Amino acid sequence: MELLYTLEDKYADEGYTVIAGTDEAGRGCLAGPVVAAACILPRGLDIDRLNDSKKLSPKRREELYDVIRSAAVSYAIAEASAREIDETDILSASQLAMRRAVAKLSPAPSLVLVDGNVARDFPMRAVTVVHGDAISPSIAAASVLAKVYRDRLMLELDREYPQYGFARHKSYCTAEHEAAIRKYGPLPCHRKTFMSFLDRKRKDSGKTS
């Protein structure tokens, strides 16, 4: 289904001349940074099969990654590290990564469409859009950029630590990933606060078994 620029057109009609979309990837993972992307697309640009990155095959995401980077007026990718996630919380770190990505755009947007229901401390007007990556082409483009970039980071981790299976689970909380952590222990890239959650989960499981 083709994504229409309904939101972008609505705010353009209100006088916002430069509109960006932003989204993140890796919020629910056990390791590595949360990655955010921000993207400004030319008004009305039709990118074939652009959609929420979770609805696309890895091959199609990779293809769109190059198409989006070539076609965008501006795009940027930024991270909030595992340490920053542990020092604050995953929501705050996700917002930080999105603000960092938006700050790198040129021209600076006059309005940013933020995927989800939270938008904190952006220096311009920020509008939350629930399921925005399935509604707004600008957000969908950002979701693809963030997802592909983060998946590539996980492939790098897999080469460094092949016993953990990062190439397969991308650091999400799968049975394989949990088993590797139990066998080999957490890595420096693992989020300590998330490891605490796993410890509590194992203890609770032991109580009920």
C-alpha positions as CSV (number, residue, x, y, z in Angstrom):
1,M,0.0,0.0,0.0
2,E,1.4,3.4,-1.0
3,L,1.9,5.8,1.9
4,L,0.4,9.2,1.3
5,Y,1.9,12.5,2.5
6,T,-1.4,13.3,4.3
7,L,0.3,14.5,7.5
8,E,3.1,16.3,5.8
9,D,0.6,18.1,3.5
10,K,-1.6,19.0,6.5
11,Y,1.3,20.7,8.3
12,A,2.7,22.3,5.1
13,D,-0.7,23.9,4.6
14,E,-0.3,25.4,8.1
15,G,3.0,27.0,7.0
16,Y,5.6,24.5,8.1
17,T,8.1,24.6,5.2
18,V,10.6,21.9,6.3
19,I,9.1,18.7,7.8
20,A,11.1,15.8,9.1
21,G,10.1,12.4,10.4
22,T,12.0,10.5,13.1
23,D,11.9,7.0,14.4
24,E,14.1,4.6,16.4
25,A,15.3,1.0,16.3
26,G,16.5,-1.3,19.1
27,R,14.4,0.0,22.0
28,G,13.5,-3.5,23.1
29,C,17.0,-5.1,22.7
30,L,19.3,-6.4,25.3
31,A,22.5,-5.0,23.9
32,G,24.0,-2.2,22.0
33,P,22.7,1.3,21.4
34,V,19.2,2.5,20.5
35,V,19.5,4.0,17.0
36,A,17.4,6.9,15.7
37,A,17.1,8.3,12.2
38,A,15.5,11.5,11.0
39,C,14.6,12.2,7.4
40,I,13.3,15.1,5.2
41,L,11.8,13.8,1.9
42,P,10.9,15.9,-1.1
43,R,7.2,16.7,-1.1
44,G,5.2,14.0,-2.9
45,L,8.2,11.7,-3.6
46,D,6.9,8.2,-4.4
47,I,9.3,5.5,-3.0
48,D,8.1,2.1,-4.2
49,R,7.0,-0.1,-1.3
50,L,8.1,2.2,1.4
51,N,6.5,1.2,4.7
52,D,7.1,0.5,8.3
53,S,10.5,-1.2,8.4
54,K,9.1,-4.1,10.5
55,K,6.8,-5.0,7.6
56,L,9.6,-5.2,5.0
57,S,12.0,-8.1,4.3
58,P,15.7,-7.5,5.2
59,K,16.5,-7.4,1.5
60,R,13.9,-4.8,0.7
61,R,15.1,-2.7,3.7
62,E,18.6,-2.8,2.4
63,E,17.4,-1.7,-1.1
64,L,15.3,1.1,0.4
65,Y,18.2,2.3,2.6
66,D,20.2,3.3,-0.5
67,V,17.1,4.8,-2.3
68,I,16.2,6.9,0.7
69,R,19.7,8.2,1.3
70,S,19.9,9.2,-2.4
71,A,16.5,10.8,-2.6
72,A,16.2,12.6,0.7
73,V,16.6,16.3,1.1
74,S,18.5,15.5,4.3
75,Y,18.8,12.5,6.5
76,A,20.8,11.7,9.7
77,I,21.4,8.8,12.0
78,A,22.4,9.0,15.7
79,E,22.7,6.7,18.7
80,A,22.2,6.6,22.4
81,S,24.7,4.1,23.9
82,A,24.0,1.2,26.2
83,R,25.6,3.2,29.0
84,E,23.3,6.2,28.4
85,I,20.3,3.8,28.5
86,D,21.5,2.4,31.8
87,E,22.1,5.9,33.2
88,T,18.6,7.1,32.3
89,D,16.0,4.7,30.9
90,I,15.2,3.4,27.5
91,L,12.5,5.9,26.7
92,S,14.7,8.9,27.6
93,A,17.6,7.4,25.6
94,S,15.3,6.9,22.6
95,Q,14.2,10.5,22.8
96,L,17.8,11.6,23.1
97,A,18.8,9.6,20.0
98,M,16.0,11.1,18.0
99,R,16.9,14.7,19.1
100,R,20.5,14.0,18.1
101,A,19.4,12.8,14.6
102,V,17.1,15.8,14.1
103,A,19.8,18.2,15.2
104,K,22.1,16.9,12.4
105,L,19.6,17.7,9.6
106,S,20.3,20.5,7.2
107,P,18.2,22.4,6.6
108,A,16.8,22.3,10.1
109,P,13.2,21.3,10.2
110,S,10.5,23.6,11.3
111,L,8.4,20.7,12.4
112,V,9.2,17.0,13.2
113,L,6.8,14.1,13.1
114,V,7.8,11.7,15.9
115,D,6.8,8.1,15.8
116,G,5.0,7.0,19.0
117,N,3.2,9.0,21.7
118,V,6.1,10.8,23.4
119,A,8.1,13.8,22.1
120,R,10.4,15.5,24.6
121,D,12.6,18.6,24.4
122,F,12.8,19.0,20.7
123,P,13.8,22.6,19.8
124,M,11.1,22.9,17.2
125,R,7.5,21.9,17.2
126,A,7.3,18.1,17.5
127,V,4.1,16.1,16.8
128,T,3.7,12.6,18.0
129,V,2.2,10.1,15.6
130,V,1.2,6.7,16.9
131,H,2.1,4.0,14.4
132,G,3.6,6.8,12.4
133,D,5.9,4.5,10.5
134,A,2.8,3.0,8.8
135,I,1.2,6.4,8.1
136,S,3.9,9.0,7.3
137,P,6.4,8.5,4.5
138,S,8.9,10.7,6.4
139,I,8.7,8.5,9.5
140,A,8.7,5.3,7.5
141,A,11.9,6.4,5.7
142,A,13.5,7.2,9.1
143,S,12.4,3.8,10.4
144,V,14.1,2.0,7.5
145,L,17.3,4.0,8.0
146,A,17.5,3.3,11.7
147,K,16.7,-0.4,11.4
148,V,19.2,-1.1,8.6
149,Y,21.9,0.9,10.4
150,R,21.4,-0.9,13.7
151,D,21.2,-4.4,12.0
152,R,24.6,-3.6,10.5
153,L,25.9,-2.8,14.0
154,M,24.7,-6.2,15.1
155,L,26.5,-7.9,12.3
156,E,29.7,-6.3,13.4
157,L,29.0,-7.5,17.0
158,D,28.4,-11.0,15.6
159,R,31.8,-11.0,13.9
160,E,33.4,-10.0,17.2
161,Y,31.3,-12.3,19.4
162,P,30.0,-15.1,17.2
163,Q,29.0,-17.3,20.1
164,Y,26.2,-14.9,21.0
165,G,24.3,-15.1,17.7
166,F,23.8,-11.4,17.1
167,A,23.4,-11.9,13.4
168,R,20.3,-13.9,14.0
169,H,18.5,-12.2,16.9
170,K,19.9,-8.7,16.5
171,S,20.2,-8.6,20.3
172,Y,16.5,-9.0,21.0
173,C,15.4,-11.1,23.9
174,T,15.2,-14.5,22.3
175,A,15.7,-17.9,23.9
176,E,19.0,-18.2,22.0
177,H,20.2,-14.9,23.3
178,E,19.2,-15.6,26.9
179,A,21.0,-19.0,26.7
180,A,24.2,-17.4,25.4
181,I,24.2,-14.8,28.2
182,R,23.7,-17.6,30.8
183,K,26.5,-19.6,29.2
184,Y,29.1,-16.9,28.4
185,G,28.0,-14.0,30.6
186,P,27.0,-10.5,29.6
187,L,29.3,-8.4,27.3
188,P,30.3,-4.8,27.8
189,C,27.7,-3.9,25.2
190,H,24.8,-5.5,27.1
191,R,22.5,-3.1,28.9
192,K,23.0,-3.6,32.6
193,T,19.5,-2.5,33.5
194,F,18.1,-5.1,31.0
195,M,20.3,-7.8,32.5
196,S,18.8,-7.0,35.9
197,F,15.4,-7.7,34.3
198,L,16.6,-11.1,33.0
199,D,17.9,-12.0,36.5
200,R,14.5,-11.2,38.1
201,K,12.8,-13.1,35.3
202,R,14.9,-16.2,36.0
203,K,14.3,-15.9,39.7
204,D,10.6,-15.6,39.2
205,S,10.6,-18.5,36.9
206,G,12.4,-20.6,39.5
207,K,9.8,-19.7,42.1
208,T,6.9,-20.9,39.9
209,S,8.5,-24.1,38.6
